């Protein structure tokens, strides 16, 4: 990966070029990209399906490589979806993190996994 592609903007631009070279923009509708993203997320989940929590922390090299590929697929589809919808994913994540900080104040949420409306 080049230095330019190491940024999210660079990745987005590389994906645009990749899709354009293959004339795939016609298939990259929000609906199709969201569906593909869901499929790739499910493929990521499949690697952990029957593992214990401890086993999921001690993955062998082959499993880590396969999981890295699935994480890459999720990131690629998510980046492409955000681009097609003209959403800045980093800004959206910052906004969501601020909202989550209000929903889950440290004083009430620290050390438990309950949903905000159960705190």
N, CA, C and O atoms as a Tinker XYZ file with bonds, in Angstrom:
   476  protein
     1  N      0.846000   -1.178000    0.000000    73     2
     2  CA     0.000000    0.000000    0.000000    64     1     3
     3  C      0.888000    1.236000    0.000000    63     2     4     5
     4  O      1.831000    1.344000    0.784000    81     3
     5  N      0.573000    2.152000   -0.882000    73     3     6
     6  CA     1.367000    3.371000   -0.939000    64     5     7
     7  C      1.024000    4.266000    0.236000    63     6     8     9
     8  O      0.016000    4.075000    0.916000    81     7
     9  N      1.888000    5.249000    0.459000    73     7    10
    10  CA     1.664000    6.191000    1.560000    64     9    11
    11  C      0.336000    6.924000    1.390000    63    10    12    13
    12  O     -0.373000    7.149000    2.371000    81    11
    13  N     -0.011000    7.301000    0.148000    73    11    14
    14  CA    -1.263000    8.005000   -0.114000    64    13    15
    15  C     -2.464000    7.129000    0.228000    63    14    16    17
    16  O     -3.456000    7.626000    0.760000    81    15
    17  N     -2.388000    5.839000   -0.069000    73    15    18
    18  CA    -3.502000    4.938000    0.207000    64    17    19
    19  C     -3.632000    4.630000    1.696000    63    18    20    21
    20  O     -4.639000    4.061000    2.116000    81    19
    21  N     -2.638000    4.992000    2.500000    73    19    22
    22  CA    -2.651000    4.688000    3.932000    64    21    23
    23  C     -3.642000    5.561000    4.691000    63    22    24    25
    24  O     -3.901000    5.305000    5.867000    81    23
    25  N     -4.198000    6.579000    4.055000    73    23    26
    26  CA    -5.220000    7.396000    4.696000    64    25    27
    27  C     -6.591000    6.911000    4.229000    63    26    28    29
    28  O     -6.700000    6.231000    3.209000    81    27
    29  N     -7.617000    7.257000    4.965000    73    27    30
    30  CA    -8.962000    6.875000    4.557000    64    29    31
    31  C     -9.331000    7.542000    3.229000    63    30    32    33
    32  O     -9.993000    6.933000    2.388000    81    31
    33  N     -8.909000    8.771000    3.046000    73    31    34
    34  CA    -9.162000    9.459000    1.777000    64    33    35
    35  C     -8.444000    8.746000    0.636000    63    34    36    37
    36  O     -9.005000    8.573000   -0.447000    81    35
    37  N     -7.225000    8.342000    0.879000    73    35    38
    38  CA    -6.482000    7.606000   -0.140000    64    37    39
    39  C     -7.139000    6.278000   -0.471000    63    38    40    41
    40  O     -7.209000    5.882000   -1.635000    81    39
    41  N     -7.618000    5.595000    0.552000    73    39    42
    42  CA    -8.318000    4.325000    0.334000    64    41    43
    43  C     -9.589000    4.561000   -0.473000    63    42    44    45
    44  O     -9.875000    3.823000   -1.415000    81    43
    45  N    -10.347000    5.583000   -0.105000    73    43    46
    46  CA   -11.565000    5.930000   -0.848000    64    45    47
    47  C    -11.254000    6.193000   -2.315000    63    46    48    49
    48  O    -11.956000    5.710000   -3.204000    81    47
    49  N    -10.186000    6.969000   -2.563000    73    47    50
    50  CA    -9.809000    7.295000   -3.936000    64    49    51
    51  C     -9.369000    6.052000   -4.698000    63    50    52    53
    52  O     -9.701000    5.901000   -5.874000    81    51
    53  N     -8.634000    5.165000   -4.052000    73    51    54
    54  CA    -8.199000    3.924000   -4.689000    64    53    55
    55  C     -9.405000    3.046000   -5.029000    63    54    56    57
    56  O     -9.433000    2.404000   -6.079000    81    55
    57  N    -10.394000    3.020000   -4.146000    73    55    58
    58  CA   -11.614000    2.244000   -4.412000    64    57    59
    59  C    -12.402000    2.842000   -5.571000    63    58    60    61
    60  O    -12.948000    2.110000   -6.397000    81    59
    61  N    -12.463000    4.166000   -5.634000    73    59    62
    62  CA   -13.140000    4.815000   -6.768000    64    61    63
    63  C    -12.490000    4.399000   -8.079000    63    62    64    65
    64  O    -13.168000    4.040000   -9.042000    81    63
    65  N    -11.176000    4.454000   -8.095000    73    63    66
    66  CA   -10.423000    4.109000   -9.307000    64    65    67
    67  C    -10.615000    2.627000   -9.656000    63    66    68    69
    68  O    -10.806000    2.278000  -10.821000    81    67
    69  N    -10.564000    1.772000   -8.649000    73    67    70
    70  CA   -10.739000    0.333000   -8.833000    64    69    71
    71  C    -12.116000    0.039000   -9.441000    63    70    72    73
    72  O    -12.228000   -0.725000  -10.399000    81    71
    73  N    -13.156000    0.651000   -8.879000    73    71    74
    74  CA   -14.516000    0.425000   -9.378000    64    73    75
    75  C    -14.697000    1.000000  -10.781000    63    74    76    77
    76  O    -15.320000    0.371000  -11.636000    81    75
    77  N    -14.160000    2.181000  -11.016000    73    75    78
    78  CA   -14.303000    2.820000  -12.325000    64    77    79
    79  C    -13.613000    2.011000  -13.416000    63    78    80    81
    80  O    -14.154000    1.870000  -14.513000    81    79
    81  N    -12.438000    1.484000  -13.135000    73    79    82
    82  CA   -11.700000    0.698000  -14.128000    64    81    83
    83  C    -12.476000   -0.547000  -14.546000    63    82    84    85
    84  O    -12.286000   -1.058000  -15.650000    81    83
    85  N    -13.338000   -1.030000  -13.677000    73    83    86
    86  CA   -14.111000   -2.248000  -13.941000    64    85    87
    87  C    -15.567000   -1.948000  -14.311000    63    86    88    89
    88  O    -16.364000   -2.862000  -14.520000    81    87
    89  N    -15.905000   -0.640000  -14.389000    73    87    90
    90  CA   -17.261000   -0.202000  -14.670000    64    89    91
    91  C    -18.252000   -0.786000  -13.663000    63    90    92    93
    92  O    -19.325000   -1.263000  -14.032000    81    91
    93  N    -17.872000   -0.737000  -12.392000    73    91    94
    94  CA   -18.712000   -1.300000  -11.326000    64    93    95
    95  C    -19.578000   -0.258000  -10.628000    63    94    96    97
    96  O    -20.377000   -0.604000   -9.758000    81    95
    97  N    -19.431000    1.020000  -11.000000    73    95    98
    98  CA   -20.236000    2.030000  -10.324000    64    97    99
    99  C    -21.724000    1.700000  -10.448000    63    98   100   101
   100  O    -22.504000    1.974000   -9.536000    81    99
   101  N    -22.110000    1.114000  -11.575000    73    99   102
   102  CA   -23.515000    0.777000  -11.807000    64   101   103
   103  C    -24.048000   -0.225000  -10.775000    63   102   104   105
   104  O    -25.251000   -0.280000  -10.522000    81   103
   105  N    -23.159000   -1.006000  -10.191000    73   103   106
   106  CA   -23.563000   -1.999000   -9.196000    64   105   107
   107  C    -23.401000   -1.486000   -7.765000    63   106   108   109
   108  O    -23.948000   -2.063000   -6.825000    81   107
   109  N    -22.659000   -0.415000   -7.611000    73   107   110
   110  CA   -22.344000    0.101000   -6.277000    64   109   111
   111  C    -23.412000    1.077000   -5.794000    63   110   112   113
   112  O    -23.135000    2.242000   -5.511000    81   111
   113  N    -24.624000    0.575000   -5.710000    73   111   114
   114  CA   -25.717000    1.359000   -5.136000    64   113   115
   115  C    -25.648000    1.208000   -3.624000    63   114   116   117
   116  O    -25.083000    0.233000   -3.129000    81   115
   117  N    -26.210000    2.150000   -2.889000    73   115   118
   118  CA   -26.211000    2.001000   -1.427000    64   117   119
   119  C    -26.801000    0.663000   -0.977000    63   118   120   121
   120  O    -26.273000    0.029000   -0.063000    81   119
   121  N    -27.884000    0.236000   -1.609000    73   119   122
   122  CA   -28.510000   -1.036000   -1.248000    64   121   123
   123  C    -27.536000   -2.197000   -1.443000    63   122   124   125
   124  O    -27.356000   -3.015000   -0.541000    81   123
   125  N    -26.918000   -2.270000   -2.595000    73   123   126
   126  CA   -26.004000   -3.377000   -2.873000    64   125   127
   127  C    -24.772000   -3.344000   -1.976000    63   126   128   129
   128  O    -24.316000   -4.383000   -1.498000    81   127
   129  N    -24.245000   -2.163000   -1.752000    73   127   130
   130  CA   -23.067000   -2.048000   -0.895000    64   129   131
   131  C    -23.391000   -2.405000    0.553000    63   130   132   133
   132  O    -22.592000   -3.055000    1.228000    81   131
   133  N    -24.560000   -1.982000    1.031000    73   131   134
   134  CA   -24.962000   -2.332000    2.398000    64   133   135
   135  C    -25.149000   -3.841000    2.530000    63   134   136   137
   136  O    -24.772000   -4.428000    3.544000    81   135
   137  N    -25.723000   -4.463000    1.517000    73   135   138
   138  CA   -25.895000   -5.916000    1.550000    64   137   139
   139  C    -24.539000   -6.620000    1.542000    63   138   140   141
   140  O    -24.318000   -7.555000    2.311000    81   139
   141  N    -23.641000   -6.174000    0.681000    73   139   142
   142  CA   -22.309000   -6.780000    0.612000    64   141   143
   143  C    -21.566000   -6.595000    1.930000    63   142   144   145
   144  O    -20.867000   -7.500000    2.385000    81   143
   145  N    -21.716000   -5.430000    2.537000    73   143   146
   146  CA   -21.090000   -5.164000    3.833000    64   145   147
   147  C    -21.613000   -6.131000    4.882000    63   146   148   149
   148  O    -20.839000   -6.661000    5.679000    81   147
   149  N    -22.900000   -6.363000    4.889000    73   147   150
   150  CA   -23.507000   -7.289000    5.843000    64   149   151
   151  C    -22.984000   -8.710000    5.637000    63   150   152   153
   152  O    -22.704000   -9.414000    6.607000    81   151
   153  N    -22.854000   -9.125000    4.406000    73   151   154
   154  CA   -22.324000  -10.460000    4.102000    64   153   155
   155  C    -20.893000  -10.587000    4.602000    63   154   156   157
   156  O    -20.540000  -11.594000    5.217000    81   155
   157  N    -20.076000   -9.590000    4.349000    73   155   158
   158  CA   -18.681000   -9.648000    4.790000    64   157   159
   159  C    -18.580000   -9.626000    6.313000    63   158   160   161
   160  O    -17.728000  -10.306000    6.885000    81   159
   161  N    -19.440000   -8.855000    6.972000    73   159   162
   162  CA   -19.443000   -8.842000    8.443000    64   161   163
   163  C    -19.831000  -10.222000    8.973000    63   162   164   165
   164  O    -19.277000  -10.678000    9.974000    81   163
   165  N    -20.766000  -10.879000    8.317000    73   163   166
   166  CA   -21.156000  -12.236000    8.720000    64   165   167
   167  C    -19.998000  -13.210000    8.512000    63   166   168   169
   168  O    -19.789000  -14.108000    9.329000    81   167
   169  N    -19.249000  -13.042000    7.432000    73   167   170
   170  CA   -18.094000  -13.909000    7.194000    64   169   171
   171  C    -17.028000  -13.691000    8.270000    63   170   172   173
   172  O    -16.342000  -14.635000    8.662000    81   171
   173  N    -16.888000  -12.465000    8.744000    73   171   174
   174  CA   -15.982000  -12.180000    9.855000    64   173   175
   175  C    -16.467000  -12.895000   11.119000    63   174   176   177
   176  O    -15.683000  -13.530000   11.824000    81   175
   177  N    -17.732000  -12.786000   11.387000    73   175   178
   178  CA   -18.323000  -13.418000   12.563000    64   177   179
   179  C    -18.157000  -14.934000   12.546000    63   178   180   181
   180  O    -17.981000  -15.559000   13.592000    81   179
   181  N    -18.214000  -15.509000   11.368000    73   179   182
   182  CA   -18.104000  -16.964000   11.232000    64   181   183
   183  C    -16.805000  -17.497000   11.836000    63   182   184   185
   184  O    -16.784000  -18.612000   12.357000    81   183
   185  N    -15.744000  -16.735000   11.778000    73   183   186
   186  CA   -14.455000  -17.181000   12.330000    64   185   187
   187  C    -14.484000  -17.326000   13.851000    63   186   188   189
   188  O    -13.665000  -18.043000   14.426000    81   187
   189  N    -15.420000  -16.652000   14.493000    73   187   190
   190  CA   -15.510000  -16.680000   15.957000    64   189   191
   191  C    -16.683000  -17.516000   16.475000    63   190   192   193
   192  O    -16.838000  -17.693000   17.683000    81   191
   193  N    -17.492000  -18.020000   15.571000    73   191   194
   194  CA   -18.775000  -18.610000   15.915000    64   193   195
   195  C    -18.733000  -19.631000   17.047000    63   194   196   197
   196  O    -19.567000  -19.557000   17.949000    81   195
   197  N    -17.817000  -20.562000   17.038000    73   195   198
   198  CA   -17.817000  -21.628000   18.044000    64   197   199
   199  C    -16.656000  -21.527000   19.012000    63   198   200   201
   200  O    -16.381000  -22.476000   19.746000    81   199
   201  N    -15.973000  -20.398000   19.029000    73   199   202
   202  CA   -14.849000  -20.220000   19.936000    64   201   203
   203  C    -15.323000  -19.709000   21.297000    63   202   204   205
   204  O    -16.329000  -19.007000   21.397000    81   203
   205  N    -14.592000  -20.067000   22.318000    73   203   206
   206  CA   -14.835000  -19.445000   23.617000    64   205   207
   207  C    -14.221000  -18.039000   23.579000    63   206   208   209
   208  O    -13.460000  -17.711000   22.668000    81   207
   209  N    -14.552000  -17.235000   24.556000    73   207   210
   210  CA   -13.967000  -15.889000   24.623000    64   209   211
   211  C    -12.447000  -15.980000   24.681000    63   210   212   213
   212  O    -11.752000  -15.202000   24.028000    81   211
   213  N    -11.928000  -16.930000   25.461000    73   211   214
   214  CA   -10.483000  -17.087000   25.584000    64   213   215
   215  C     -9.859000  -17.529000   24.256000    63   214   216   217
   216  O     -8.810000  -17.017000   23.866000    81   215
   217  N    -10.490000  -18.463000   23.571000    73   215   218
   218  CA    -9.963000  -18.912000   22.278000    64   217   219
   219  C     -9.939000  -17.765000   21.263000    63   218   220   221
   220  O     -9.031000  -17.678000   20.437000    81   219
   221  N    -10.930000  -16.899000   21.331000    73   219   222
   222  CA   -10.985000  -15.785000   20.377000    64   221   223
   223  C     -9.841000  -14.798000   20.589000    63   222   224   225
   224  O     -9.528000  -14.008000   19.698000    81   223
   225  N     -9.226000  -14.840000   21.751000    73   223   226
   226  CA    -8.073000  -13.977000   22.042000    64   225   227
   227  C     -6.750000  -14.637000   21.678000    63   226   228   229
   228  O     -5.721000  -13.963000   21.625000    81   227
   229  N     -6.759000  -15.947000   21.427000    73   227   230
   230  CA    -5.525000  -16.693000   21.134000    64   229   231
   231  C     -5.626000  -17.357000   19.760000    63   230   232   233
   232  O     -5.643000  -18.584000   19.667000    81   231
   233  N     -5.691000  -16.578000   18.723000    73   231   234
   234  CA    -5.849000  -17.097000   17.371000    64   233   235
   235  C     -4.511000  -17.505000   16.782000    63   234   236   237
   236  O     -3.490000  -16.866000   17.036000    81   235
   237  N     -4.521000  -18.574000   15.991000    73   235   238
   238  CA    -3.293000  -18.968000   15.308000    64   237   239
   239  C     -3.069000  -18.065000   14.091000    63   238   240   241
   240  O     -3.948000  -17.292000   13.710000    81   239
   241  N     -1.903000  -18.173000   13.499000    73   239   242
   242  CA    -1.516000  -17.295000   12.392000    64   241   243
   243  C     -2.465000  -17.402000   11.206000    63   242   244   245
   244  O     -2.825000  -16.388000   10.608000    81   243
   245  N     -2.869000  -18.608000   10.861000    73   243   246
   246  CA    -3.788000  -18.796000    9.736000    64   245   247
   247  C     -5.135000  -18.132000    9.987000    63   246   248   249
   248  O     -5.694000  -17.493000    9.096000    81   247
   249  N     -5.648000  -18.284000   11.192000    73   247   250
   250  CA    -6.929000  -17.656000   11.532000    64   249   251
   251  C     -6.809000  -16.140000   11.515000    63   250   252   253
   252  O     -7.700000  -15.445000   11.027000    81   251
   253  N     -5.708000  -15.635000   12.048000    73   251   254
   254  CA    -5.507000  -14.179000   12.060000    64   253   255
   255  C     -5.452000  -13.626000   10.630000    63   254   256   257
   256  O     -6.001000  -12.559000   10.358000    81   255
   257  N     -4.798000  -14.343000    9.724000    73   255   258
   258  CA    -4.730000  -13.898000    8.321000    64   257   259
   259  C     -6.116000  -13.887000    7.692000    63   258   260   261
   260  O     -6.487000  -12.929000    7.014000    81   259
   261  N     -6.884000  -14.953000    7.917000    73   259   262
   262  CA    -8.227000  -15.039000    7.343000    64   261   263
   263  C     -9.125000  -13.937000    7.916000    63   262   264   265
   264  O     -9.910000  -13.332000    7.186000    81   263
   265  N     -9.010000  -13.684000    9.198000    73   263   266
   266  CA    -9.791000  -12.627000    9.840000    64   265   267
   267  C     -9.365000  -11.265000    9.321000    63   266   268   269
   268  O    -10.206000  -10.389000    9.116000    81   267
   269  N     -8.078000  -11.077000    9.108000    73   267   270
   270  CA    -7.587000   -9.806000    8.543000    64   269   271
   271  C     -8.208000   -9.564000    7.168000    63   270   272   273
   272  O     -8.576000   -8.435000    6.845000    81   271
   273  N     -8.325000  -10.614000    6.360000    73   271   274
   274  CA    -8.962000  -10.473000    5.047000    64   273   275
   275  C    -10.421000  -10.057000    5.180000    63   274   276   277
   276  O    -10.895000   -9.214000    4.420000    81   275
   277  N    -11.132000  -10.636000    6.132000    73   275   278
   278  CA   -12.537000  -10.272000    6.330000    64   277   279
   279  C    -12.666000   -8.846000    6.856000    63   278   280   281
   280  O    -13.561000   -8.109000    6.444000    81   279
   281  N    -11.783000   -8.459000    7.756000    73   279   282
   282  CA   -11.789000   -7.075000    8.254000    64   281   283
   283  C    -11.539000   -6.117000    7.084000    63   282   284   285
   284  O    -12.170000   -5.064000    6.990000    81   283
   285  N    -10.621000   -6.487000    6.202000    73   283   286
   286  CA   -10.347000   -5.654000    5.027000    64   285   287
   287  C    -11.592000   -5.533000    4.154000    63   286   288   289
   288  O    -11.920000   -4.441000    3.692000    81   287
   289  N    -12.281000   -6.640000    3.925000    73   287   290
   290  CA   -13.501000   -6.593000    3.111000    64   289   291
   291  C    -14.543000   -5.676000    3.734000    63   290   292   293
   292  O    -15.178000   -4.890000    3.031000    81   291
   293  N    -14.725000   -5.770000    5.044000    73   291   294
   294  CA   -15.686000   -4.907000    5.739000    64   293   295
   295  C    -15.287000   -3.438000    5.571000    63   294   296   297
   296  O    -16.124000   -2.594000    5.248000    81   295
   297  N    -14.017000   -3.145000    5.788000    73   295   298
   298  CA   -13.550000   -1.765000    5.653000    64   297   299
   299  C    -13.723000   -1.249000    4.226000    63   298   300   301
   300  O    -14.142000   -0.109000    4.023000    81   299
   301  N    -13.406000   -2.074000    3.251000    73   299   302
   302  CA   -13.530000   -1.651000    1.857000    64   301   303
   303  C    -14.986000   -1.346000    1.501000    63   302   304   305
   304  O    -15.274000   -0.299000    0.923000    81   303
   305  N    -15.888000   -2.239000    1.836000    73   303   306
   306  CA   -17.299000   -1.988000    1.521000    64   305   307
   307  C    -17.851000   -0.798000    2.311000    63   306   308   309
   308  O    -18.626000   -0.009000    1.772000    81   307
   309  N    -17.467000   -0.665000    3.558000    73   307   310
   310  CA   -17.932000    0.466000    4.358000    64   309   311
   311  C    -17.421000    1.785000    3.788000    63   310   312   313
   312  O    -18.162000    2.765000    3.715000    81   311
   313  N    -16.163000    1.803000    3.387000    73   311   314
   314  CA   -15.579000    3.007000    2.791000    64   313   315
   315  C    -16.275000    3.360000    1.491000    63   314   316   317
   316  O    -16.561000    4.529000    1.233000    81   315
   317  N    -16.548000    2.356000    0.674000    73   315   318
   318  CA   -17.223000    2.595000   -0.604000    64   317   319
   319  C    -18.658000    3.084000   -0.381000    63   318   320   321
   320  O    -19.116000    3.995000   -1.070000    81   319
   321  N    -19.363000    2.486000    0.573000    73   319   322
   322  CA   -20.728000    2.903000    0.879000    64   321   323
   323  C    -20.755000    4.360000    1.352000    63   322   324   325
   324  O    -21.583000    5.150000    0.899000    81   323
   325  N    -19.857000    4.703000    2.250000    73   323   326
   326  CA   -19.781000    6.086000    2.737000    64   325   327
   327  C    -19.510000    7.040000    1.580000    63   326   328   329
   328  O    -20.093000    8.123000    1.524000    81   327
   329  N    -18.637000    6.656000    0.664000    73   327   330
   330  CA   -18.311000    7.507000   -0.473000    64   329   331
   331  C    -19.531000    7.711000   -1.367000    63   330   332   333
   332  O    -19.845000    8.841000   -1.742000    81   331
   333  N    -20.210000    6.636000   -1.705000    73   331   334
   334  CA   -21.384000    6.724000   -2.573000    64   333   335
   335  C    -22.466000    7.597000   -1.936000    63   334   336   337
   336  O    -23.169000    8.324000   -2.638000    81   335
   337  N    -22.600000    7.529000   -0.616000    73   335   338
   338  CA   -23.601000    8.332000    0.084000    64   337   339
   339  C    -23.091000    9.716000    0.496000    63   338   340   341
   340  O    -23.823000   10.498000    1.101000    81   339
   341  N    -21.829000   10.012000    0.164000    73   339   342
   342  CA   -21.190000   11.284000    0.514000    64   341   343
   343  C    -21.227000   11.536000    2.011000    63   342   344   345
   344  O    -21.571000   12.627000    2.467000    81   343
   345  N    -20.866000   10.506000    2.768000    73   343   346
   346  CA   -20.768000   10.603000    4.226000    64   345   347
   347  C    -19.303000   10.506000    4.598000    63   346   348   349
   348  O    -18.604000    9.599000    4.146000    81   347
   349  N    -18.837000   11.421000    5.407000    73   347   350
   350  CA   -17.475000   11.352000    5.928000    64   349   351
   351  C    -17.506000   10.393000    7.115000    63   350   352   353
   352  O    -18.030000   10.747000    8.171000    81   351
   353  N    -16.959000    9.194000    6.966000    73   351   354
   354  CA   -17.068000    8.205000    8.043000    64   353   355
   355  C    -16.343000    8.615000    9.319000    63   354   356   357
   356  O    -16.777000    8.253000   10.413000    81   355
   357  N    -15.261000    9.353000    9.203000    73   355   358
   358  CA   -14.556000    9.795000   10.408000    64   357   359
   359  C    -15.371000   10.832000   11.168000    63   358   360   361
   360  O    -15.441000   10.791000   12.396000    81   359
   361  N    -15.984000   11.753000   10.449000    73   359   362
   362  CA   -16.833000   12.747000   11.119000    64   361   363
   363  C    -18.065000   12.067000   11.719000    63   362   364   365
   364  O    -18.472000   12.402000   12.831000    81   363
   365  N    -18.651000   11.130000   11.006000    73   363   366
   366  CA   -19.803000   10.394000   11.537000    64   365   367
   367  C    -19.408000    9.637000   12.804000    63   366   368   369
   368  O    -20.178000    9.594000   13.763000    81   367
   369  N    -18.221000    9.043000   12.816000    73   367   370
   370  CA   -17.755000    8.311000   13.993000    64   369   371
   371  C    -17.505000    9.260000   15.167000    63   370   372   373
   372  O    -17.816000    8.931000   16.312000    81   371
   373  N    -16.944000   10.436000   14.879000    73   371   374
   374  CA   -16.725000   11.406000   15.960000    64   373   375
   375  C    -18.048000   11.851000   16.581000    63   374   376   377
   376  O    -18.177000   11.939000   17.802000    81   375
   377  N    -19.028000   12.130000   15.717000    73   375   378
   378  CA   -20.357000   12.531000   16.221000    64   377   379
   379  C    -20.972000   11.422000   17.069000    63   378   380   381
   380  O    -21.525000   11.678000   18.138000    81   379
   381  N    -20.869000   10.198000   16.582000    73   379   382
   382  CA   -21.444000    9.059000   17.309000    64   381   383
   383  C    -20.737000    8.853000   18.643000    63   382   384   385
   384  O    -21.385000    8.545000   19.643000    81   383
   385  N    -19.432000    9.016000   18.670000    73   383   386
   386  CA   -18.680000    8.874000   19.914000    64   385   387
   387  C    -19.113000    9.928000   20.936000    63   386   388   389
   388  O    -19.231000    9.633000   22.125000    81   387
   389  N    -19.349000   11.155000   20.470000    73   387   390
   390  CA   -19.833000   12.205000   21.380000    64   389   391
   391  C    -21.210000   11.847000   21.941000    63   390   392   393
   392  O    -21.461000   12.014000   23.135000    81   391
   393  N    -22.105000   11.351000   21.073000    73   391   394
   394  CA   -23.438000   10.934000   21.546000    64   393   395
   395  C    -23.329000    9.770000   22.525000    63   394   396   397
   396  O    -24.028000    9.746000   23.538000    81   395
   397  N    -22.467000    8.814000   22.235000    73   395   398
   398  CA   -22.286000    7.669000   23.135000    64   397   399
   399  C    -21.725000    8.106000   24.483000    63   398   400   401
   400  O    -22.074000    7.529000   25.513000    81   399
   401  N    -20.870000    9.108000   24.489000    73   399   402
   402  CA   -20.315000    9.612000   25.758000    64   401   403
   403  C    -21.430000   10.190000   26.623000    63   402   404   405
   404  O    -21.397000   10.073000   27.848000    81   403
   405  N    -22.409000   10.811000   25.987000    73   403   406
   406  CA   -23.552000   11.333000   26.756000    64   405   407
   407  C    -24.472000   10.197000   27.213000    63   406   408   409
   408  O    -24.994000   10.234000   28.327000    81   407
   409  N    -24.671000    9.203000   26.371000    73   407   410
   410  CA   -25.553000    8.085000   26.719000    64   409   411
   411  C    -24.923000    7.167000   27.764000    63   410   412   413
   412  O    -25.628000    6.558000   28.569000    81   411
   413  N    -23.610000    7.072000   27.747000    73   411   414
   414  CA   -22.887000    6.173000   28.645000    64   413   415
   415  C    -21.860000    6.935000   29.474000    63   414   416   417
   416  O    -20.659000    6.755000   29.277000    81   415
   417  N    -22.309000    7.782000   30.397000    73   415   418
   418  CA   -21.338000    8.523000   31.207000    64   417   419
   419  C    -20.528000    7.540000   32.061000    63   418   420   421
   420  O    -21.060000    6.543000   32.550000    81   419
   421  N    -19.255000    7.831000   32.229000    73   419   422
   422  CA   -18.362000    6.955000   32.984000    64   421   423
   423  C    -18.944000    6.646000   34.357000    63   422   424   425
   424  O    -18.865000    5.511000   34.826000    81   423
   425  N    -19.517000    7.638000   34.991000    73   423   426
   426  CA   -20.033000    7.461000   36.355000    64   425   427
   427  C    -21.122000    6.393000   36.438000    63   426   428   429
   428  O    -21.324000    5.804000   37.500000    81   427
   429  N    -21.825000    6.137000   35.339000    73   427   430
   430  CA   -22.891000    5.136000   35.358000    64   429   431
   431  C    -22.564000    3.881000   34.567000    63   430   432   433
   432  O    -23.116000    2.817000   34.847000    81   431
   433  N    -21.686000    3.983000   33.596000    73   431   434
   434  CA   -21.457000    2.862000   32.689000    64   433   435
   435  C    -20.182000    2.068000   32.976000    63   434   436   437
   436  O    -20.019000    0.961000   32.464000    81   435
   437  N    -19.293000    2.613000   33.774000    73   435   438
   438  CA   -18.001000    1.967000   34.004000    64   437   439
   439  C    -18.175000    0.565000   34.599000    63   438   440   441
   440  O    -18.828000    0.391000   35.628000    81   439
   441  N    -17.583000   -0.420000   33.936000    73   439   442
   442  CA   -17.553000   -1.780000   34.457000    64   441   443
   443  C    -18.781000   -2.621000   34.171000    63   442   444   445
   444  O    -18.874000   -3.744000   34.666000    81   443
   445  N    -19.728000   -2.119000   33.389000    73   443   446
   446  CA   -20.868000   -2.965000   33.043000    64   445   447
   447  C    -21.189000   -2.821000   31.565000    63   446   448   449
   448  O    -20.780000   -1.855000   30.921000    81   447
   449  N    -21.908000   -3.768000   31.045000    73   447   450
   450  CA   -22.223000   -3.802000   29.621000    64   449   451
   451  C    -23.701000   -3.564000   29.333000    63   450   452   453
   452  O    -24.191000   -3.878000   28.248000    81   451
   453  N    -24.398000   -3.010000   30.307000    73   451   454
   454  CA   -25.834000   -2.768000   30.099000    64   453   455
   455  C    -26.054000   -1.638000   29.105000    63   454   456   457
   456  O    -25.233000   -0.732000   28.966000    81   455
   457  N    -27.171000   -1.720000   28.429000    73   455   458
   458  CA   -27.546000   -0.688000   27.478000    64   457   459
   459  C    -27.887000    0.592000   28.238000    63   458   460   461
   460  O    -28.276000    0.549000   29.405000    81   459
   461  N    -27.737000    1.736000   27.557000    73   459   462
   462  CA   -27.911000    3.038000   28.198000    64   461   463
   463  C    -29.262000    3.186000   28.898000    63   462   464   465
   464  O    -29.343000    3.859000   29.926000    81   463
   465  N    -30.312000    2.582000   28.372000    73   463   466
   466  CA   -31.629000    2.738000   28.997000    64   465   467
   467  C    -31.821000    1.786000   30.182000    63   466   468   469
   468  O    -32.868000    1.798000   30.829000    81   467
   469  N    -30.799000    0.955000   30.466000    73   467   470
   470  CA   -30.844000    0.046000   31.617000    64   469   471
   471  C    -29.928000    0.511000   32.742000    63   470   472   473
   472  O    -29.884000   -0.121000   33.797000    81   471
   473  N    -29.199000    1.603000   32.538000    73   471   474
   474  CA   -28.251000    2.090000   33.552000    64   473   475
   475  C    -28.957000    2.743000   34.701000    63   474   476
   476  O    -28.311000    3.208000   35.640000    81   475
